[in-house]
Amino acid sequence: MHIPGGGGKAILFENIDGSDIPVLINAFGSKRRMAMALGVEDAEEIAGDIQELIEIKPPANLLEKIKFLPKLFEISHYPPKIITGSAPCQEVVLTGDDIDLFKFPILKCWPLDGGRFITLPVVFTKSLKACGEQSESNRKRNVGMYRMQVYDKKTTGMHWHIHKDGAAHYDEYRKAGKRMEIAVAIGTDPVVTYSATAPLPYGVDELLFAGMIRKKGVELVKCKTIDMEAPATAEIVLEGYVETDEFREEGPFGDHTGYYSLKGDYPVFHITAITHRKNPIYFTTIVGKPPMEDCYMGKATERIFLPMLKALNPEIVDIDLPWEGVFHNCVIVSMRKRYPMHAKKLMDFFWGSGQMSFSKMILLVDEEINVHDYREAALNLLNNVDIESGVR
């Protein structure tokens, strides 16, 4: 199953039954295209940039300050910026009875899916402004990717699990009894799309991360009907809100594990406006049993976030998330072991980190083992572990 760089072709469907809007699928579906999406030759380059940022030390003298100025100037371009005037994503504005999700070629991916799903949405939320806070900058932005089942022309589900940052914002509004505004962008700069999937710590702006990768701040534009911003160059933007006391059954959905996720009750997203380019392209993906398009995004994450893991746990040498293990279900880590039960301490760290809390297997090997050579890793484990006791 392991396909080091392959992947299928990116496909643009132009003759769509029931819609005049083209569909782009599998845009990220190879190692080369994933790198192109991030503007690099290899995702390891971004890991190197992160490592450099982690290791930055305050300048100690005038000469060091002068040498640091170019880097400081570069970093100053990372934050997103709001533009005024016209934006490509608002060339067409639909409100009221003109809102119709069914004008877009939204897919029903698998036979038993509960309906059509928007599968590549970049969802923008903001934390609730606390009492006494006057500055809009005090509200934390989150950019996530949560599938959206289409119910009718103007409503969808909003599938965020309780551990997601978008759900954390939702909880703030629920406790305050307030309506929560949301913007959803479809067809963004691929760096923004990728950043929405990135496992960043809570409160770290995904758009700042995207600006770091692109070396240029993401341009945003004010939405038409809600107090939110969206990427100015997006193909399509859905503006709307969720009521915190309204739920609707969502699912089932053929998921990246190769199984259907079950039905459940989730918040309902009400659309107040749809804006889009004059000739938009609908970006989508199909997830399922690996290897699929999302596998290449996951592999990029594996390489890009390794320096952050090492900063928290210097004993880590390398990491591999095998496609055969559906990424977060199996983790192989090489480490520099220094004391008894050191591996257990590191495993506890991984089981407490984001989606790695879902991991079924975390395999720790010595530092000289190549974690990307599954045969070598397996032989090392099987020859050195007592399966009954779990002790080496």
N, C-alpha and C positions, 0 to 999 in steps of 0.2 A: 504493500500500500504506500510506502514511503516514496514520495516523488520529489527529489531535492529541489528542482527548479521549474518543473514542467507547467502543468495547468492548461486549461483549454483556452480558446480564443475569446476575446472580448467581442460581443455581438451587438450590433445596432439593428433592431427590427424597425423597418420603416413602413411596412404595409400591415397595419394592425386592424384586426376585426373589431369593429365597434368604436374605434377612436382614430383620430387623425394625428395623434401625438406619438412620436417614435419612442421606443423603449431601448435603453442601454442596460445590458446585463453582463456580469463577469468582468467588469472593468478592472478589478483588483486581482483577478484570478491567475496570476503567475508571479514568480519571484521578481522577474524583470519589471512587470507592470506595477507591482507594489512599490518597487524602488522609484520608478518613474513618477508615481503618484506623490511620493514624498520629496521629489526633486533631487535624488541622490543616485549614485551608482549602486550603493549597498546600504541597507538599514544600519549596518555597523557604523557608518559615518555619523549618524544621529546619536548613537550610543557614545561615540567619541566626544561629540559636542556636550552631551549631558555630563560626561566624566569631567570635562574641562570646567564646566560651571560648578560642579561639586567641589572641585579642588581649588577654586579661586580663593586666594588669600588677600586680605587687605593690604594695599601698598604701604610699605614701611618707610619710604623716603620719596623725595621729589622725582628721582629718575624712574622709580617704579610706578609712580602716579602717572607720569607722562606715557610710559609704556602701556598703562592700563586704559588710557583714553580711547583708543580705537575699539577695544572690546566694549567699553561702556557705551560708546556711540552706537555700536551694533545692537546691544541689548535694549537701548532706548527705542528701537523700532519694533520690538516684539509685541507690545500691547495692542489690542484691537482699537480701532478708531471709528467714530461715527461720522458719516459723510452727510452732507445736505444736498438738496436738489434731487434730480432724477436718478433712479437706480435700475439696472437691468431687471431685477426681480420684481419690479413694480410697473413694468410697461403695460400690463393689463391688470386691472383691479376689478374683482367680482365681489359683490356684496348682496345681501338680501336674497331674493328668489333666483339670482344668477349663480349662486353658490351650488356647485354640483360636482361632487367627487367622481361621479361616474363618467365624466368627460375624460378622465385620465385612465390609462390602461393598467389599472391596479390588478395584480395577479392573485388568483387562487392557486397556491403553490402545489398542494398535495390533495389527493382525493377526499380525505376525511377532515380537511381543514374546516373550521367553523364558518368560513367565508373568504372574502378577499382581504389581503393584508398588505399594508404599506410596510415594506421590510427594510428599507434603508433611510428611515427618517432621522434627521438631526433635530433633536428636541431641546428647546431652550426654555429654562425655568429660572426664576430668581427667588431667593429667600425673601421672607416677609420682613419688611422694614420694622425694626423694633421701636417700641414707644420711646420718644425722645430723640430718635435718630432723624436728622434733617437731610443728610447727604445721601443721594442715590447710590454713591459708591460703597456705602455700608452694606448694600444688599449683595449677597454672593450669587454669582451666576453659575448655573450648571448646564453643560451641554452633554446630553446622553443620547443613546440610541435604544429605543423601546418600540417593539412592534406595535402596529395599530390596526386592529380589525375594523373594516368599514361596515357600519350598520346601515346607513342610508346616505342621502346626498350631503347631509350636514353634520353627521356625528360619526365618531370612531371610538374604539376602546383606547385606553392608555395603559399599556402593560408594563408597569414598573413594579418590581419586587420590593419587599419591605426594606431590603438592605441597600437599595439604590439611592444615589444622591437626589434624584428627582423626587423620589418618595419621601425623603427627609424634608424637602421643601414643602411637599404636599401636606405632611403632618403639621407643619407650622401653620398653614392656612386652615387646616381642619380644626386645630385647637382654638384658633381665633374665630372660627365660623365665617371665614371670608372666601369669596370666589378667587380662584387662582388662574391667572392669565398665562398662556403658553403660546409660543411660536414654534412652528415645525418647518424646517427647510428640507427640500428634496432636490438633490442635484447640486451640491455645493462643491467648492474647491476640494479635491480629494484629500488634502491635508486636513481640512475641517471635518470631513466625513470620518477619516481615520481617528482624529483626535476625540471624536464623540465616543469611540469604543475604547479609548485608552484608560488603563486602570490608575488614574491619578488620585492622590489623596484628596479627601473631602476639603472643599474650599479652594483648591487650586483650579484656576480658570483654564478650561480646555482651549479657549481661544488664545490665551497667552502661550500655551504649549504649541499650538498650531503656528503662531507667529515665530516662535523659536525655530521650528523646523523649516519654515519658509523663509526665515530671516526678513520677514515683512509682516506688519500687523494686518490682521483680517479687517476688511472694510465692512462696516455694519450700516444699516439704514433703519430709521424709526418705522415701526409698523403703522399701518393705517388705522386700525380699529382698537388696538390694545397698547398698553404702555410697556412695550418690549422692543428689542432690536433683533434684526435677522441679517444674515450675510447678503450684502448688496448684489453679489454676482450669482446667487442661487437661481436655479431654473424655476422652482415653484416654492411658494411660502404659504403655509396654512396658519391663519391667525385665529385664536379662540381662547376658550377657558374650560375649566372643569369646576363643577360644584362639588363640594367636599362631602355631601351627603347623598350623592347619586352614584349608583353602581349598576353594572349590567354584565350579564354573562359573556365571557370572552373565551375563544378556543372551541375545540382543540386546535393545535397547530403543530405541523411536522417540524420538529426542532433539529438543532445542530447535533444532537446526540444520536440521531437516527431513529428516534421514537417520537410519538406524538406527546406533547405536553397536554395536560388535562384541562378541562373547562374550569373557569374560576370567575369570581366577580371582581371587576376592576372599574376604576373611574371612567366616566364618559366625557370625551372631548367634544365640545360644541364649537363649530367653526363660524366665526363672524365675518371672515373675509378670506378669499383666495387671491393671491397676487402671483403673477408669473411673467416670464419673458413672452414676447410676441410669438415666438416659435419654440416652445419649451421642449426639452427632452426629459422623459420620465426615467429616473435612475432606480433600479431595483436589484434585488439579489434573491436567490433561493438558497436556503440553508437545509442541511440534511446530513446524512451519514458521510463523514470525511472520506476522500478529500473533496472539498467544495471551495467556493470563492473565499469564504471567511477564514479558511485555513491559512491563506497567505497573509491576511491581516494579523492573525494570531501569531504567526512566526515572526512578523516584524516586531510585534509587541515583545515577544520573548527576547529579541536581541536589544531593542531600544531601552528596555527597563532593567536590564541586567546591572548597569552601574548603580542604579538606585538601590537594588537589592544588596549589592556589595557594600554600599555605603552604610546600610543598616546592619549588615552581617558580614564583616570583612573576611570571614572564613570561607565564604562562597567563592568557588573558582569559576564554575560555569553551570548552565542550566539548559535543559531541553524539555519541551512540552510536546510529546509525540502526537501526531495526528491520530494514531491508533488508539490513543487514550482520550481523544476528544479534548485535547489541550488541558483544561483545568482538572480533568479526572485522573491524570497521571503526570507526575512531575519527577524528573530525574535530575539530581543535583550532585555535582562533585564538590568536595569540601576539604579544607585542611583541618583534620581532627587534632585537637590539642589535649583533650581530657576525656575520661569515661563519661558516657551519656551525652557527649557533645552533639552527636547526631540527633538525639531525641530533642534537645533544646532547639535545634534548627528546624526540625520537623514541626514542632509546636509553633514556631514563628510562621511557617508557611500555612499551617492550618488556621491561623488567625489573620490571614492576609487576603482581603477581598474575595474574589471568586475561587481562590485556592482553598477556601474553607469547604468547597464542594469536593475536593480531591479524594478519590478512593484510594489512591496509592501515591506515596511519596518515597522515592527510592534514593538513598544516599550512598554515594560511592567515594572512594579515595580520590585525591586530587589528580593523580596521574591517569585516571580512567577518562577516556573520551566519551562524554555523555551523548554525543551525536552518533556514536557507533553503537547501535542497539545490541548487536551481537556481543561486543566486548562488555557492555554494561551488564547484560543478562548473565554472561558466563561468570563475571566477577561476583554478582549477587548469589547465584545458585551454588557457586563453589565455596562461599564464605558465610552463608547465613543458615542458621538452624531454624527451619521453617516452624517447628513446633514451639520453640521458645522465643523466636524472633531475635535471638542474641547471636552475635558474631563469635 
